[in-house]
Amino acid sequence: MIFRSITLAIFFVFALAAGAGYYSVMAQTDDDVSSFLQAGQKCYERGDLSGAALEFENILLIDRQNFSARVWLAQVYVDLKDMEQARRLLREAALQAPEHPRVVQLQKMLGEIKKPVVTKAADPVISEAMVLIGSGTRLRPYGLVIPEDRVKADTTEKDLLSFDDVEIAPEKPQEKEIKLLSDSNEAGPLSDVFSALENRGLNEALDIYFGKVIADPSIAGIDDRGLMVKGNEVFAARFMNGPGDLEARYYYGALQFINGLYQESEKVLEPLKADPGVYAERLRPIFLALGKWRDQENQRIMLARQAEEERLAQEAYEKEMAEKQKEDVWAKIKKRRRAGSASGTAQVGGPAGGADAAEAAEIHSQGYELYKKGKLDEAIEKYEAALAKQADNAEYSYHLGLAWTDKGLAGDAAAFDQAVKIFQRVMSLAPDGKLFKDAQAMIKDIDAAKKSIGE
């Protein structure tokens, strides 16, 4: 028997509209993360460690798995001499990209750091020297000499910037002029650097220092007496004022590389790939390391994208399965409803004859015709009129329950509750036989359908 039924798609429009908030996610954009990263790098370059830490922490609040922010924050903690926090962050970064050049470099640096030696005599110069060994000296304003006005304990209260389980005191502004201490007679891995600085100038000292750090990254953890800071001061200004200055471009790009600013270094040194001039040999290991970093960075980004695509695919699959389950429930209800509506009109539970029974049967037939045309409200009125004349007719009640079920399928969720009440009445009117089982099954299917949409 052909009749019009409300399609399942209509119901899902209503159901999904009600639950759309579940799939809405407020998230920071990639531009926000990039902005925080650039701000943190600028803070680090000018020696504002507290500001740098804040920017990198902001990234990790947005994206706890952000590799660049984690490595940068580890470097900040190294410079703040908080090796425990630095190692914690570095362990997490190593799980993401164990062979990343910057991870390897920091691991080597941290492996060389020794705990300060405790002496009975609390000599302030020796104490500071031991604390500063291996801590990333390029941001220290005083080298190994404590100014006389700094010897006394500072008892003033400071505002502290807290991150997890460590407190970072704001950095004091650097002095404009940083005195570079050198002693040509001093032994140590950087003695020839200091000798070159004293006798032959900044450029040659930087060349020697670059070679040492590239060959052994742990050298970067040894006190450079402000060499890197001075180099940045000189060549950053020259490069900004004259990008065509080949010497300024080389030294500024190499300084960024040694500082771990690989992206900035890559950008600055890119024009020198085609025409390196006199810097060809010195640039060769830097370009090699930058190439390896870029390959690993691209690989890491690709894997991150793949992971995100897999996550989205899994989410889409789970959503599809959930909707399919709903469709199965609705299809089952519709199938049962069709079977019930197409059943015969033999009376169950009421008197077989009489004027009221005949009139009720006529009204019920009118309602059934309306029901087949999809005029549910009018059909319900007819079914209820028939039941007013023959209230104990279980079949009329069952058809009334089907009409209310169709209203539910059309988006009127409250109609399901009304349908359940009517099917329960059918079960009481026909405790034995097919109608009892059909009504019972309809109630079960409606309950399952409501649970599938979270009602």
C-alpha positions in Angstrom: 0.0 0.0 0.0 1.5 3.4 -1.1 1.5 6.3 1.3 3.6 9.4 2.0 6.0 9.4 4.9 8.1 12.2 6.2 11.7 11.6 5.2 14.5 11.0 7.7 16.5 13.9 6.3 14.0 16.4 7.7 14.4 15.0 11.2 18.2 15.2 11.0 18.1 18.8 10.0 16.3 19.5 13.3 18.4 17.2 15.4 21.8 18.4 14.0 20.7 22.0 14.4 20.0 21.4 18.0 23.4 19.8 18.6 25.5 21.9 16.3 27.3 23.4 19.3 29.0 20.1 19.9 31.0 20.5 16.7 31.8 24.2 17.2 35.4 24.7 18.5 36.8 28.1 19.4 40.5 28.0 18.6 43.4 30.3 18.1 44.6 30.6 14.5 48.1 29.8 13.2 48.6 33.6 12.9 48.3 33.9 16.7 50.9 31.2 17.3 53.2 32.8 14.7 52.8 36.3 16.3 53.7 34.9 19.8 56.7 33.1 18.3 58.0 36.2 16.6 57.4 38.4 19.7 59.3 35.8 21.9 62.3 35.7 19.5 62.5 39.5 19.5 62.4 39.6 23.3 65.1 37.0 23.4 67.3 38.9 20.9 67.2 42.1 23.1 67.8 40.2 26.3 64.3 40.3 27.7 64.2 36.7 29.0 61.0 37.2 31.1 59.2 38.6 28.1 60.4 35.8 25.8 59.3 33.2 28.4 55.9 34.7 28.5 55.4 34.7 24.7 56.6 31.1 24.4 54.4 30.0 27.4 51.4 31.7 25.6 52.0 29.4 22.6 52.0 26.3 24.8 48.8 27.4 26.4 47.2 27.4 22.9 49.0 24.4 21.5 50.7 22.2 24.1 52.5 20.2 21.4 54.1 23.2 19.7 57.7 22.1 19.0 59.3 25.5 18.3 57.9 27.1 21.5 59.1 24.2 23.6 62.6 24.4 22.2 62.7 28.1 22.6 61.5 28.0 26.2 64.2 25.4 26.9 66.8 27.8 25.6 65.3 30.6 27.8 65.6 28.4 30.9 69.2 27.6 30.0 70.0 31.3 29.9 68.1 31.8 33.2 70.3 29.0 34.7 67.2 26.9 35.5 68.6 23.6 34.2 65.9 21.4 35.7 63.1 23.2 33.7 65.3 23.3 30.6 65.9 19.5 30.8 62.2 18.8 31.3 61.2 20.8 28.2 64.1 19.3 26.2 63.0 15.8 27.1 59.5 16.6 25.7 61.0 18.2 22.6 63.2 15.1 22.0 60.1 12.9 22.0 58.8 15.0 19.1 62.0 15.3 17.0 65.0 13.6 18.6 67.4 14.4 15.8 66.4 18.0 15.3 69.7 20.0 15.2 68.6 22.4 17.9 67.5 19.6 20.2 70.9 18.0 19.7 72.7 21.3 20.3 70.8 21.9 23.6 71.3 18.4 24.8 75.1 18.7 24.3 75.0 22.1 26.1 73.1 20.7 29.0 75.3 17.6 29.2 78.3 19.9 29.8 76.8 22.0 32.6 78.2 21.2 36.0 76.7 22.1 39.4 78.4 25.1 41.2 81.2 24.2 43.6 80.3 25.1 47.2 83.2 26.9 48.9 83.5 27.8 52.5 84.5 31.3 51.8 81.6 33.0 50.0 83.6 35.1 47.6 81.0 37.0 45.4 83.1 37.0 42.3 83.9 33.3 42.4 80.3 32.5 43.3 78.9 34.3 40.3 81.6 32.8 38.0 80.6 29.3 39.1 76.9 30.0 38.6 77.4 31.4 35.2 79.6 28.7 33.7 77.7 27.0 30.8 74.6 29.2 31.2 74.6 31.0 27.8 76.6 34.1 28.4 75.5 36.3 25.5 72.7 37.9 27.6 74.8 38.7 30.7 75.4 42.4 31.3 78.5 42.1 33.6 80.6 39.1 32.5 82.5 37.8 35.5 83.0 41.1 37.2 80.4 42.2 39.8 80.2 46.0 40.0 80.8 47.3 43.5 77.3 48.6 43.9 76.0 45.1 43.1 77.8 43.3 45.9 75.3 44.3 48.6 72.2 42.1 48.8 69.2 43.5 47.1 66.3 43.3 49.6 63.7 45.2 47.6 60.6 43.2 46.6 60.3 42.1 43.0 57.3 41.3 40.9 57.7 37.6 39.9 56.4 36.0 36.7 55.3 32.5 37.4 55.3 29.5 35.0 54.2 26.1 36.4 56.6 25.4 39.2 59.3 28.0 38.5 59.4 31.7 39.2 61.3 34.0 36.9 62.4 37.5 38.1 62.2 40.2 35.4 65.6 40.8 33.7 67.3 44.1 34.6 68.0 46.3 31.5 71.4 45.7 29.9 74.0 48.3 30.0 74.5 50.0 26.7 78.3 49.4 26.7 79.3 45.8 27.4 82.9 45.5 28.4 84.6 42.5 26.7 87.2 41.0 29.0 90.0 39.2 27.2 93.3 37.7 28.4 95.6 36.3 25.8 97.5 34.4 28.4 94.3 32.7 29.8 94.0 29.0 29.1 90.7 27.5 28.0 88.7 26.5 24.9 88.0 30.2 24.0 91.5 31.6 24.8 92.3 32.0 21.1 89.0 33.7 20.6 89.8 36.3 23.3 93.3 36.6 21.9 92.0 37.3 18.4 89.5 39.9 19.8 92.2 41.7 21.6 94.8 41.7 18.9 93.0 41.3 15.6 89.5 42.6 16.1 85.8 41.5 16.4 85.5 39.9 12.9 88.3 37.4 13.4 87.2 36.6 16.9 83.7 35.8 15.6 85.1 33.6 12.8 87.1 31.5 15.3 84.1 31.3 17.7 81.7 30.3 14.9 84.1 27.5 13.8 84.4 26.2 17.3 80.6 26.2 18.0 79.8 24.5 14.7 82.3 21.8 15.4 81.2 21.4 19.0 77.9 23.0 20.1 78.7 22.5 23.8 81.2 25.4 23.3 78.2 27.7 23.2 77.7 27.0 26.9 81.1 28.5 27.8 81.3 32.2 28.9 82.0 34.2 25.7 82.6 37.4 27.7 79.8 39.3 25.8 81.2 38.4 22.3 77.9 37.4 20.9 76.1 40.5 22.3 78.7 42.8 20.9 78.6 41.0 17.5 74.8 41.4 17.4 75.0 45.1 18.3 77.5 45.8 15.5 76.2 43.7 12.7 72.5 43.9 13.3 72.7 47.7 13.0 74.9 47.5 9.9 72.6 45.0 8.2 69.4 46.9 8.9 71.0 50.1 7.5 72.5 48.4 4.5 71.2 45.0 3.4 73.6 45.1 0.5 76.5 45.1 2.8 77.9 41.6 2.2 80.0 41.5 5.3 77.2 42.6 7.5 74.8 40.1 5.9 77.2 37.2 6.5 78.0 38.0 10.1 74.4 38.9 11.1 73.1 35.7 9.5 75.9 33.6 11.1 75.1 35.2 14.5 71.4 34.2 14.1 72.4 30.7 13.3 74.7 30.4 16.4 71.9 31.8 18.5 69.5 29.1 17.2 67.4 31.5 15.1 67.5 29.1 12.2 64.5 30.6 10.3 65.9 34.1 10.5 69.4 32.9 9.6 68.0 31.1 6.6 66.2 34.2 5.4 69.2 36.5 5.9 71.8 34.1 4.3 69.6 32.9 1.4 71.0 35.5 -1.1 74.5 34.3 -0.4 73.8 30.8 -1.7 74.2 32.0 -5.3 77.1 34.3 -4.7 78.8 33.7 -1.3 82.0 35.6 -2.3 84.9 35.3 0.1 82.5 33.6 2.6 82.0 30.5 0.6 84.0 28.1 2.8 82.7 29.7 6.1 79.1 29.4 4.9 79.4 25.8 3.7 78.9 24.1 7.2 76.2 26.6 8.1 74.2 26.0 4.9 74.7 22.2 5.4 73.2 22.5 9.0 70.4 24.8 7.8 69.5 22.3 5.1 69.3 19.5 7.6 67.2 21.6 9.9 64.9 22.6 7.1 64.5 19.0 6.0 63.7 17.9 9.5 61.4 20.9 10.0 59.5 20.1 6.8 59.3 16.4 7.9 58.0 17.4 11.3 55.4 19.7 9.8 54.3 17.0 7.3 53.9 14.4 10.1 52.0 17.0 12.1 49.7 17.6 9.2 49.3 13.9 8.6 48.4 13.4 12.3 45.8 16.2 12.0 44.4 14.7 8.8 44.1 11.3 10.5 42.4 12.8 13.5 39.9 14.6 11.3 39.3 11.5 9.3 38.7 9.5 12.4 36.4 12.2 13.7 34.5 12.2 10.5 34.3 8.4 10.5 32.9 8.3 14.1 30.4 11.0 13.1 29.3 9.0 10.1 28.9 5.8 12.1 26.9 7.7 14.7 24.6 9.1 12.0 24.3 5.7 10.4 23.3 4.2 13.7 20.6 6.9 13.9 19.5 6.1 10.4 19.3 2.4 11.3 17.0 3.2 14.2 14.7 5.5 12.2 14.6 2.9 9.4 13.6 0.3 11.8 10.8 2.5 13.2 9.6 3.4 9.7 9.6 -0.3 8.7 7.6 -1.3 11.7 5.2 1.7 11.3 4.6 0.7 7.7 3.8 -2.8 8.6 1.4 -1.7 11.3 -0.3 0.9 9.1 -0.8 -1.6 6.4 -2.4 -4.2 8.7 -6.1 -5.1 8.4 -8.8 -3.2 10.3 -10.2 -6.1 12.3 -11.3 -4.9 15.6 -9.3 -6.1 18.7 -10.8 -5.8 22.2 -14.1 -4.0 21.4 -17.7 -5.0 20.6 -18.1 -6.6 17.2 -21.2 -4.6 16.1 -23.4 -1.7 16.9 -24.0 1.8 15.4 -21.1 3.3 17.3 -18.7 0.6 16.1 -19.8 1.2 12.4 -19.5 4.9 12.7 -16.1 4.6 14.4 -14.8 2.4 11.6 -15.9 4.9 9.0 -14.1 7.8 10.9 -11.0 5.6 11.3 -11.0 4.9 7.5 -11.2 8.7 6.8 -8.3 9.2 9.2 -6.3 6.5 7.5 -6.7 8.2 4.1 -5.5 11.5 5.5 -2.6 9.7 7.1 -1.5 8.2 3.8 -1.5 11.7 2.3 0.8 12.9 5.0 -1.8 15.1 6.7 -0.9 14.0 10.2 -2.7 16.5 12.3 -6.0 15.9 10.5 -5.5 12.1 10.7 -4.9 12.3 14.4 -8.1 14.2 14.8 -10.0 11.5 13.0 -8.3 8.7 14.9 -9.2 10.4 18.2 -12.8 10.9 17.0 -13.0 7.2 16.2 -11.6 6.3 19.6 -14.2 8.6 21.2 -16.9 6.3 19.9 -14.9 3.0 20.5 -12.3 3.7 23.1 -11.2 0.1 23.6 -10.2 -0.5 20.0 -6.5 -1.4 20.2 -6.0 -1.1 16.5 -7.3 2.5 16.2 -5.0 3.4 19.1 -2.1 1.7 17.4 -2.6 3.7 14.3 -2.9 6.9 16.4 0.5 6.0 17.9 2.0 5.6 14.4 0.7 9.1 13.4 2.3 10.6 16.5 5.5 8.7 15.7 5.5 10.3 12.2 5.2 13.8 13.8 8.3 12.9 15.9 10.2 11.9 12.8 9.2 15.2 11.2 11.1 17.1 14.0 8.5 17.4 16.8 10.5 15.6 19.5 7.6 16.0 22.0 5.4 13.8 19.7 7.5 10.8 20.6 6.4 11.0 24.3 2.8 11.1 23.2 3.3 8.1 20.9 4.8 6.1 23.8 1.8 6.8 26.0 -0.6 5.6 23.2 1.5 2.5 22.5 1.4 1.7 26.3 -2.4 2.0 26.1 -2.4 -0.5 23.1 -0.5 -3.0 25.2 -3.1 -2.7 28.0 -6.0 -3.1 25.5 -4.5 -6.1 23.7 -2.3 -8.0 26.2 -2.1 -10.9 23.9 -1.3 -11.1 20.2 0.6 -9.2 17.5 -0.5 -5.6 18.4 1.0 -6.1 21.9 4.3 -7.1 20.5 4.3 -4.4 17.8 3.5 -1.7 20.3 6.1 -2.9 22.7 8.7 -2.9 19.9 7.7 0.6 18.9 8.3 1.9 22.4 11.7 0.2 22.5 12.7 1.7 19.1 11.6 5.2 20.1 13.6 5.1 23.3 16.7 3.9 21.3 16.1 6.7 18.8 15.8 9.4 21.5 19.1 8.1 23.1 20.9 8.3 19.8 20.2 12.0 19.6 21.1 12.6 23.2 17.6 13.3 24.6 
